[in-house]
């Protein structure tokens, strides 16, 4: 239970950092790339 909660917390933090900081994880970059593709298609 604690492990799952900790993971959730970390993901939330990384999401906040993505908004306000230059730190980007490989997953964040991939996510942004996919979103850009979808927005471009529309």
MARSE-318237 format. One line per 3 residues: number of its first residue (from 0); for each residue x, y, z of N, C-alpha, C. Coordinates in pm, 1 decimal, m for minus. Example, Ala and Ser with C-alpha at 12.3 -4.5 7.8 and 13.67 -1.06 7.14 Angstrom:
<recs>
0> 1319.0/m569.0/780.0/1230.0/m450.0/780.0/1320.0/m330.0/780.0; 1285.0/m225.0/708.0/1367.0/m106.0/714.0/1290.0/3.0/787.0
</recs>
This chain:
<recs>
0> 84.5/m120.9/0.0/0.0/0.0/0.0/87.8/125.5/0.0; 183.9/128.3/91.6/270.1/247.9/99.4/346.5/267.2/m31.5; 392.2/156.1/m88.9/466.5/164.7/m214.5/381.2/231.4/m321.6
3> 258.4/183.0/m337.7/170.6/240.0/m440.1/150.8/389.5/m415.5; 127.1/425.8/m290.8/103.4/567.6/m260.3/227.9/649.7/m293.6; 344.0/596.0/m259.4/468.7/667.9/m288.0/485.2/689.3/m437.1
6> 456.1/587.5/m515.3/468.8/601.4/m660.0/375.7/710.8/m710.5; 253.3/707.6/m663.1/156.3/808.8/m705.7/209.6/948.4/m673.8; 263.0/962.9/m553.4/314.4/1092.4/m510.3/425.8/1138.6/m604.7
9> 516.1/1047.5/m637.5/627.2/1084.7/m724.6/574.8/1131.1/m860.0; 476.9/1060.6/m914.2/425.2/1099.9/m1046.1/364.7/1239.8/m1038.5; 294.2/1268.3/m930.0/234.1/1401.4/m915.7/344.2/1508.0/m913.5
12> 452.1/1479.6/m837.4/561.2/1576.8/m827.8/622.5/1600.3/m965.6; 648.1/1491.8/m1037.5/712.9/1506.8/m1168.0/622.0/1588.0/m1260.0; 491.6/1570.2/m1248.0/398.4/1646.9/m1330.2/410.0/1795.0/m1299.1
15> 420.7/1828.0/m1170.0/432.0/1968.6/m1132.0/562.8/2025.7/m1185.4; 670.7/1947.9/m1173.3/800.4/1997.4/m1220.1/795.2/2023.6/m1370.6; 726.6/1937.5/m1442.2/719.3/1954.2/m1587.4/661.1/2091.1/m1619.8
18> 566.0/2135.4/m1537.3/503.5/2265.3/m1562.6/598.8/2380.1/m1529.2; 667.4/2368.1/m1414.2/742.1/2484.3/m1367.1/891.6/2472.1/m1378.3; 945.3/2355.8/m1421.4/1090.8/2340.6/m1420.0/1143.7/2280.7/m1548.4
21> 1273.5/2290.4/m1570.3/1336.3/2240.8/m1692.2/1359.1/2090.2/m1688.5; 1339.1/2026.4/m1571.1/1364.6/1882.1/m1560.2/1258.3/1804.1/m1635.4; 1301.2/1724.6/m1733.7/1207.1/1640.6/m1809.4/1257.8/1496.3/m1808.7
24> 1173.0/1405.1/m1769.3/1210.6/1264.0/m1772.8/1182.8/1210.9/m1912.9; 1247.4/1102.0/m1950.1/1223.4/1044.5/m2084.0/1075.1/1022.9/m2109.3; 1000.7/980.9/m2007.4/857.0/958.2/m2024.6/786.9/1090.1/m2055.3
27> 827.3/1196.1/m1985.8/764.3/1327.4/m2010.3/788.1/1370.7/m2154.5; 911.3/1352.7/m2202.2/942.7/1394.3/m2339.8/859.9/1312.5/m2437.9; 852.1/1180.6/m2412.7/774.1/1095.1/m2501.5/628.6/1139.5/m2501.0
30> 576.3/1167.3/m2381.4/436.9/1210.3/m2370.1/414.7/1339.7/m2448.3; 505.5/1434.8/m2430.9/491.2/1562.5/m2502.2/495.5/1538.7/m2653.3; 584.9/1448.7/m2696.8/597.4/1420.2/m2839.5/465.7/1364.7/m2893.0
33> 406.7/1270.2/m2819.7/280.1/1209.0/m2863.9/170.5/1315.0/m2868.4; 165.3/1399.0/m2765.5/61.3/1503.3/m2761.1/79.9/1598.6/m2879.2; 203.1/1635.3/m2907.2/229.4/1726.8/m3019.0/180.5/1663.5/m3149.2
36> 208.1/1534.3/m3167.6/164.0/1466.3/m3289.3/12.4/1472.4/m3300.2; m55.7/1442.2/m3189.9/m202.2/1439.1/m3194.4/m256.5/1579.5/m3222.5; m196.9/1680.3/m3159.7/m244.6/1816.5/m3182.8/m219.2/1855.3/m3328.0
39> m105.7/1813.9/m3381.6/m73.1/1846.8/m3520.1/m172.0/1780.9/m3616.1; m212.0/1656.9/m3584.7/m306.1/1586.7/m3673.2/m438.1/1661.1/m3678.1; m481.1/1710.8/m3562.0/m607.4/1784.7/m3558.7/m584.4/1914.9/m3628.0
</recs>
